[in-house]
């Protein structure tokens, strides 16, 4: 089990990126959260098996129609063993 924090840059707000992220988190068995930041980026934390988390982050590079991802920066965090779902935060 691993957990990553990430920041997605580019045209990622007002294009459904958070809900795209939520849908694919569920599909990849990922727990965590996603939210918009005031600087125009999208921030997330993703937790799951190593393979699932890496596949999820790779998938986020495409984004929904209308998005244009220019960069995703990540760093590893400690696992939260209590977490059991993926949330879209405001």
GUVO-88986 format. One record per residue (C-alpha): residue number from 1; residue in one letter; x negated, y negated, z negated. Coordinates in Angstrom, 1 decimal, m for minus. Each point is the difference from the previous one (the first is absolute). Example, Ala and Ser with C-alpha at 12.3 -4.5 7.8 and 13.67 -1.06 7.14 Angstrom:
REM residues 2
@num = 1 | residuo = A | u = m12.3 | v = 4.5 | w = m7.8 .
@num = 2 | residuo = S | u = m1.4 | v = m3.4 | w = 0.7 .
//
This chain:
REM residues 90
@num = 1 | residuo = X | u = 0.0 | v = 0.0 | w = 0.0 .
@num = 2 | residuo = X | u = m1.3 | v = m3.5 | w = 1.0 .
@num = 3 | residuo = X | u = 1.3 | v = m3.5 | w = m0.2 .
@num = 4 | residuo = X | u = m0.9 | v = m3.0 | w = 2.2 .
@num = 5 | residuo = X | u = 0.8 | v = m3.7 | w = m0.1 .
@num = 6 | residuo = X | u = 0.1 | v = m1.7 | w = 3.4 .
@num = 7 | residuo = X | u = 0.6 | v = m3.3 | w = 1.7 .
@num = 8 | residuo = X | u = 1.3 | v = m0.1 | w = 3.5 .
@num = 9 | residuo = X | u = m0.8 | v = m3.1 | w = 2.1 .
@num = 10 | residuo = X | u = 1.5 | v = m1.2 | w = 3.3 .
@num = 11 | residuo = X | u = 3.5 | v = m0.6 | w = 1.1 .
@num = 12 | residuo = X | u = 1.6 | v = 2.2 | w = m2.7 .
@num = 13 | residuo = X | u = 2.7 | v = m2.1 | w = m1.6 .
@num = 14 | residuo = X | u = 3.5 | v = m0.6 | w = 1.5 .
@num = 15 | residuo = X | u = m0.4 | v = 3.1 | w = 2.2 .
@num = 16 | residuo = X | u = 1.3 | v = 2.8 | w = m2.4 .
@num = 17 | residuo = X | u = m3.5 | v = 1.0 | w = m1.1 .
@num = 18 | residuo = X | u = 0.9 | v = 0.8 | w = m3.6 .
@num = 19 | residuo = X | u = 2.9 | v = 2.2 | w = 1.0 .
@num = 20 | residuo = X | u = m2.1 | v = 1.7 | w = 2.6 .
@num = 21 | residuo = X | u = m2.5 | v = 0.6 | w = m2.7 .
@num = 22 | residuo = X | u = 2.6 | v = 1.4 | w = m2.4 .
@num = 23 | residuo = X | u = 1.4 | v = 2.3 | w = 2.7 .
@num = 24 | residuo = X | u = m3.4 | v = 1.5 | w = 0.7 .
@num = 25 | residuo = X | u = m0.9 | v = 0.2 | w = m3.6 .
@num = 26 | residuo = X | u = 3.0 | v = 2.3 | w = m0.6 .
@num = 27 | residuo = X | u = m0.9 | v = 2.0 | w = 3.1 .
@num = 28 | residuo = X | u = m3.6 | v = 0.5 | w = m1.2 .
@num = 29 | residuo = X | u = 0.9 | v = 0.8 | w = m3.6 .
@num = 30 | residuo = X | u = m1.6 | v = m3.3 | w = m1.3 .
@num = 31 | residuo = X | u = 0.9 | v = m1.8 | w = m3.2 .
@num = 32 | residuo = X | u = m0.8 | v = m3.6 | w = m0.7 .
@num = 33 | residuo = X | u = 1.3 | v = m3.3 | w = 1.2 .
@num = 34 | residuo = X | u = m0.2 | v = m2.7 | w = 2.7 .
@num = 35 | residuo = X | u = 0.6 | v = m3.8 | w = m0.1 .
@num = 36 | residuo = X | u = m0.4 | v = m3.2 | w = 2.0 .
@num = 37 | residuo = X | u = m2.6 | v = m2.5 | w = m1.2 .
@num = 38 | residuo = X | u = 0.3 | v = m3.7 | w = 0.2 .
@num = 39 | residuo = X | u = m3.0 | v = m0.2 | w = 2.3 .
@num = 40 | residuo = X | u = 1.7 | v = 2.0 | w = 2.8 .
@num = 41 | residuo = X | u = m1.6 | v = 3.4 | w = m0.8 .
@num = 42 | residuo = X | u = 1.7 | v = 3.1 | w = m1.3 .
@num = 43 | residuo = X | u = m1.4 | v = 1.8 | w = m3.1 .
@num = 44 | residuo = X | u = 0.6 | v = 3.6 | w = m0.9 .
@num = 45 | residuo = X | u = m1.1 | v = 2.8 | w = m2.3 .
@num = 46 | residuo = X | u = 0.2 | v = 3.5 | w = 1.2 .
@num = 47 | residuo = X | u = m0.4 | v = 3.3 | w = m1.9 .
@num = 48 | residuo = X | u = 0.1 | v = 3.6 | w = 1.1 .
@num = 49 | residuo = X | u = m2.3 | v = 2.7 | w = 1.2 .
@num = 50 | residuo = X | u = m3.2 | v = m1.1 | w = 1.7 .
@num = 51 | residuo = X | u = 1.2 | v = 1.1 | w = 3.4 .
@num = 52 | residuo = X | u = 3.5 | v = m1.5 | w = m0.4 .
@num = 53 | residuo = X | u = m1.4 | v = m3.4 | w = m1.2 .
@num = 54 | residuo = X | u = m2.6 | v = m0.2 | w = 2.8 .
@num = 55 | residuo = X | u = 2.6 | v = 0.9 | w = 2.6 .
@num = 56 | residuo = X | u = 2.4 | v = m2.6 | w = m1.4 .
@num = 57 | residuo = X | u = m2.5 | v = m2.8 | w = 0.1 .
@num = 58 | residuo = X | u = m1.1 | v = 1.0 | w = 3.5 .
@num = 59 | residuo = X | u = 3.7 | v = m0.1 | w = 1.1 .
@num = 60 | residuo = X | u = 0.4 | v = m3.5 | w = m1.6 .
@num = 61 | residuo = X | u = m2.4 | v = m1.3 | w = 2.6 .
@num = 62 | residuo = X | u = 2.7 | v = 0.2 | w = 2.7 .
@num = 63 | residuo = X | u = 2.8 | v = m1.7 | w = m1.9 .
@num = 64 | residuo = X | u = 3.6 | v = m0.4 | w = 1.3 .
@num = 65 | residuo = X | u = 0.9 | v = m1.6 | w = 3.3 .
@num = 66 | residuo = X | u = m0.9 | v = m3.7 | w = m0.1 .
@num = 67 | residuo = X | u = m2.8 | v = 0.5 | w = m2.5 .
@num = 68 | residuo = X | u = m3.6 | v = m0.6 | w = 0.8 .
@num = 69 | residuo = X | u = m2.4 | v = 1.4 | w = m2.6 .
@num = 70 | residuo = X | u = m3.5 | v = m1.6 | w = 0.2 .
@num = 71 | residuo = X | u = m1.5 | v = 1.6 | w = m3.2 .
@num = 72 | residuo = X | u = 0.7 | v = 2.3 | w = m2.9 .
@num = 73 | residuo = X | u = m2.3 | v = m0.3 | w = m2.9 .
@num = 74 | residuo = X | u = 0.2 | v = 2.7 | w = m2.8 .
@num = 75 | residuo = X | u = m1.7 | v = 1.0 | w = m3.2 .
@num = 76 | residuo = X | u = 0.6 | v = 3.0 | w = m2.2 .
@num = 77 | residuo = X | u = 1.8 | v = m0.2 | w = m3.3 .
@num = 78 | residuo = X | u = 0.7 | v = 2.3 | w = m3.0 .
@num = 79 | residuo = X | u = 2.9 | v = 2.3 | w = 0.5 .
@num = 80 | residuo = X | u = 3.3 | v = m0.8 | w = m1.7 .
@num = 81 | residuo = X | u = 1.3 | v = 3.4 | w = m1.1 .
@num = 82 | residuo = X | u = 3.3 | v = m1.5 | w = m1.1 .
@num = 83 | residuo = X | u = 0.9 | v = m1.4 | w = 3.4 .
@num = 84 | residuo = X | u = 2.6 | v = 2.0 | w = 2.0 .
@num = 85 | residuo = X | u = 1.4 | v = m2.2 | w = 2.8 .
@num = 86 | residuo = X | u = m0.9 | v = m2.7 | w = 2.5 .
@num = 87 | residuo = X | u = 1.5 | v = m3.5 | w = m0.4 .
@num = 88 | residuo = X | u = 0.5 | v = m3.0 | w = 2.2 .
@num = 89 | residuo = X | u = m0.7 | v = m3.0 | w = m2.3 .
@num = 90 | residuo = X | u = 1.0 | v = m3.6 | w = 0.7 .
//
